[in-house]
């Protein structure tokens, strides 16, 4: 397994949990609100009653309960030849990105990210289907990590 390498896992900022909870709350408000409007203003509300709003409400609560664990599962590790990313609770995902394959490392910051002082690193690699991101990094750490990864990528590509 990839996790049996040397060096500690670096965790993302605990502030990222706020961003996740805001996303869950927006999901809940929109889905429950839309299903309540449909139940009140259409005929399907008579036959299905309030099942859909209750289902979406319960799903929102479950997503809110699971969010802290999901945030704690995100991490990264710098190794000699690659960057190792991990995430997932039930379905664990570990991705090794060789430094020499990195073509672009982008920092994204949405409005809530900026309020919390966070940033997201997006990696573009030589693979056509790679859309790797590392969310929830403090902005200063994201800039430092981007610069270090760019330097490592340039040194590895020079040897190709």
N, C-alpha and C positions, 0 to 999 in steps of 0.2 A: 504494500500500500504506500502511496506517496507520502503520507503523514509521518512515516518513520525516518525522516531525514533530520539532520542536525539543525539547531537553531530554533528559537522560540517563535510561536505564531504571534503576529502583531494584530491587535484588535482594532476595530474602528471605534470612533467616539461614541460614548453612551448617549450623547445628544441626538444621534441618529434615530433613536427610539421615538423622539418627539415627532420627527418627520414621518415615520411609519404610522404613528397613531393619528396624525392629521390625515394621512391618506386613507386610513381605515374609516375615520369619522366622515370624510367626504363621501366615500363609497356608501356608507350606511345611510347618510342623509339623502343622497340622490336616489338610491334604490328603494328605500322605504318610502320616501316621498312620492316617487313616481308610481309605485304600486298602490299606495293609498289613494292617489288621484284617480288611477284607473279603477279601483274598487268602488269609489264613490260615484264617478261619472260615466261608467259603462255598465253594460248588462252582465259582464262576467263577474262583477262584484257580488251579484245575487247568488250565483251558483258556487263560486269559489270562496266567497266571503272574504275573510281577512287572513287567509292562509299565506299568500305571497308576502305581504308585509311582515308577518311573523317570522317566516322562513328567512327573509333577508335581514331582519333584526337579529335573529339568533346567529346567523352567519357573521354579522358584523361584530357581535360580542365575542364569538369564538376567535375571529381574526385579531381582535384587540387583546385577547388573553394570550394568544400564541406569539404576538409581535415581539415581546421582549426576548424570547428564546430564539426567534428567527434572527434578530439583530446580533445577539451574542454569538451566533454560528458563523458570522461573516469574519473572515480574517485573511491575512496574507503573510508570506514568508519569502524573503530574499535568499536565494541560494547561489551557489557559485556560477551556474550557467543559465538559470531561469528564475522566473517569478512564479510562485505557487499561490493560487487563489483558492479559497474554499468558501462554501455556503451550503445551506440546506439543513433541515431538521430530519425529516423522514427520508428524503432523497439527498444524500450527501454528494456534493459535487466538488471535486478538486481538479483544478486546471493548472497545468504547467505551461507557462509562456516563455519560450527561449528568448533571451535578450536579442539575439541576432535576427529574430523574426519580427520584432517590434518596428513598425513603420511610423506610427503616430501615437502620441500620448496626449490626450486632450483633457483639460480641466473644465468641468461643467458645474455651474452654481445657479440653482433656481432661487426664487424669492425666499422661500422658507430656509433653504440652505444658507443664504446670505445672512438671514436673521440669526441663525444659530452658529454662524462662523464655520460652516462645513463646506466641503467640496466633494465632487465625484470625479475619479479618474476613469477615462474611457480609453481603451487600448485598441488600436487597429493593427492587425498583424498581416503577414503575407497570405494567410488563409482567407478565402473569399467570404466564409460564413462566420467569421469571428466578430462578435459584438460584446466583448468582455468589459465589465465595469467593476470598479471598486468604490462603492458609495460610503458616505459617512466619515470621511477623513477630515480632520481639522484643516483649514485652508492653508496654513503655513506648512504643515506636514505634507499636504498634497503637492504643493509647489516644490518642496525639497525632494520628495520621492520622484516626481516627474523629471526634475533635473538629473537626478542620479540615474534613473532608468534610461533617459536619453543618452547620457554619457556611456553607460554600459552597452546600449544598443549600437551606438556608433563604433565603439571599440570592437564589438563582436562582428559587425558587418565588414569592418576593414579587413578582417582575416579571411573573408570568403573569396 
